Each structure stands twice: as C-alpha cells, then as structure tokens.
Amino acid sequence: MRYEYEREEEAGATTKLTYLLIGGGIGAVLALLFAPKSGTELRGDIADATRKGLEKGKETASLVGERAGDYYEVTRERAGELYQNAQDKAGELTERAKQVATRSTNPFSAALEAGKEAYTEEKRRNESGLTSEERPTYPIENKSLNKPGNKEG
C-alpha cells in the first residue's frame, strides 16, 4: 500500500513536470511568433528556445532513467524475496507430502512413529521443569529380584 502511494506521488510529479515543460515550450513559441521582430531574429530565438527545450528534455529523461533504475532494483530485490519464500514454502509442502505418503503406505509404521513421537513429547514436557528429585521414576524390571530363592521379591 505504501509503495503504491509513493508511485502515485512520484508519477504525479513527473506528469506535472512534463506538462510544465510542454506548456512552457508552447508559451515560448507563441511569444516569439507574436513579438515584433525581424525574421532572422525570430528564427534565432526559435532555435534558442528549441535548444533549451531539448536540454531540459534530456535532463528530464536522465532523471526518469535514474528513478526507473531505482525502481528496478527495489522490484528485483522484492521479487527475489518472494521467490525465496515461495521456494521455502514449496520445500515444506513437499516434505509434508512425503511424510503423508510414507504414512499412508504403511499405517502400522505410521502409528508406531506417531506413538513414539507422542511418548517422547510427553516425556519431554513432563520432565522439562522438574528437578532430579521431582522427576518421576519409571519401574525397571530386574530379573535378579524375581529369581526363586530371593526373599525380597
């Protein structure tokens, strides 16, 4: 939105400058034609006015060329950013599609992977804020405790 406003403002300034130059040229030609001068003086004045008009036109064209170069650079950079973002999104979508395709080909392995991920996430979530004394202990089966002859188990 901001870029559009700046373009409209600069386009308006360029248009106004163009109209000013055209109007000035027409006014100069009319002033020369109605001025009481001899033919030789009039032709010289017309040649001078034409030269000045051409110089102003060249200056204006140079200014417009510089601004066009600036706009080109800004547009090129913005297009590069958009292209990179599109590539990143396409890569993410491709990766997701591969994951979905892999899961749909073997639902058992997909379920197993989902279970592992859920277990790991839950374990990480439960243990993240706890100190070592507060962490839950998970029962570990010790086969030596369950042997016959062992009085503890």
C-alpha positions in Angstrom: 0.0 0.0 0.0 2.8 2.4 0.9 4.7 1.7 -2.3 1.6 2.4 -4.4 1.2 5.8 -2.7 4.8 6.7 -3.4 4.5 5.6 -7.0 1.4 7.7 -7.5 3.0 10.7 -5.9 6.2 10.4 -8.0 4.1 9.7 -11.1 2.1 12.8 -10.4 5.3 14.9 -10.0 6.7 13.5 -13.3 3.4 14.2 -15.1 3.2 17.8 -13.7 6.8 18.4 -14.8 6.1 17.1 -18.3 3.0 19.4 -18.6 5.0 22.3 -17.3 7.7 21.8 -19.9 5.2 21.4 -22.7 3.3 24.4 -21.6 6.4 26.5 -21.3 7.5 25.4 -24.8 4.2 26.3 -26.3 4.2 29.7 -24.5 7.7 30.5 -25.7 6.8 29.7 -29.3 3.7 31.8 -29.1 5.6 34.7 -27.5 8.2 34.5 -30.2 5.6 34.4 -33.0 3.7 37.4 -31.7 6.7 39.5 -30.8 7.6 42.4 -33.2 10.9 41.1 -34.5 12.5 40.5 -37.9 12.6 37.1 -39.5 16.2 36.5 -38.7 15.9 37.4 -35.1 12.7 35.3 -34.8 14.4 32.2 -36.3 17.3 32.7 -33.9 15.0 32.9 -30.9 13.1 29.9 -32.0 16.4 27.9 -32.4 17.5 29.0 -28.9 14.1 28.0 -27.4 14.3 24.7 -29.2 17.9 24.0 -27.9 16.8 24.9 -24.3 13.8 22.6 -24.7 15.9 19.7 -25.9 18.4 20.2 -23.0 15.5 20.2 -20.5 14.1 17.1 -22.1 17.4 15.3 -21.8 17.7 16.3 -18.2 14.2 15.0 -17.5 14.9 11.8 -19.4 18.1 11.3 -17.3 16.1 11.8 -14.1 13.4 9.4 -15.2 16.1 6.9 -16.2 17.7 7.1 -12.7 14.3 6.6 -11.0 13.5 3.7 -13.2 16.8 2.1 -12.3 16.0 2.6 -8.6 12.5 1.1 -9.1 14.1 -1.8 -11.0 16.5 -2.6 -8.1 13.8 -2.4 -5.5 11.4 -4.6 -7.5 14.2 -7.1 -8.3 15.1 -7.4 -4.6 11.4 -7.8 -3.6 10.9 -10.4 -6.3 13.9 -12.3 -5.0 12.5 -12.3 -1.5 9.1 -13.5 -2.8 10.8 -16.2 -4.9 12.8 -17.4 -1.9 9.7 -17.5 0.3 7.9 -19.5 -2.3 10.7 -21.9 -2.6 10.8 -22.4 1.2 7.1 -23.0 1.3 7.2 -25.4 -1.6 10.0 -27.3 0.2 8.0 -27.5 3.4 4.9 -28.7 1.5 6.9 -31.3 -0.4 8.4 -32.6 2.8 4.9 -32.8 4.4 3.6 -34.6 1.3 6.4 -37.1 1.5 5.6 -37.7 5.2 1.9 -38.2 4.4 2.7 -40.5 1.5 5.0 -42.6 3.7 2.5 -42.8 6.5 -0.3 -43.8 4.2 1.6 -46.6 2.5 2.3 -48.4 5.8 -0.3 -47.4 8.5 1.3 -49.7 11.1 4.7 -48.0 10.9 2.9 -44.6 10.8 1.0 -45.5 14.0 4.2 -46.7 15.6 6.1 -43.5 14.7 3.2 -41.3 16.0 3.2 -43.2 19.3 6.9 -42.8 19.6 6.6 -39.0 18.9 3.8 -38.6 21.4 5.7 -40.6 24.1 8.9 -38.5 23.6 7.0 -35.2 23.6 5.0 -36.1 26.7 8.2 -37.3 28.5 10.0 -34.1 27.5 7.0 -31.9 28.6 6.7 -33.7 32.0 10.4 -33.6 32.8 11.4 -30.2 31.5 10.5 -28.2 34.6 11.3 -30.7 37.3 14.5 -31.2 39.3 16.1 -34.6 39.5 14.3 -35.3 42.8 10.9 -34.3 41.4 11.2 -36.3 38.2 9.1 -39.4 38.0 10.8 -42.8 38.3 9.9 -45.4 35.8 9.9 -49.0 37.1 12.7 -51.1 35.8 12.3 -54.8 35.9 15.2 -56.5 37.5 15.3 -60.2 36.7 17.5 -61.0 39.7 14.9 -59.8 42.1 12.3 -62.2 40.8 14.5 -65.4 40.9 13.4 -68.3 43.1 15.1 -68.3 46.4 15.2 -64.5 46.6 13.4 -63.5 49.7 13.0 -59.8 48.8 10.6 -60.1 45.8 
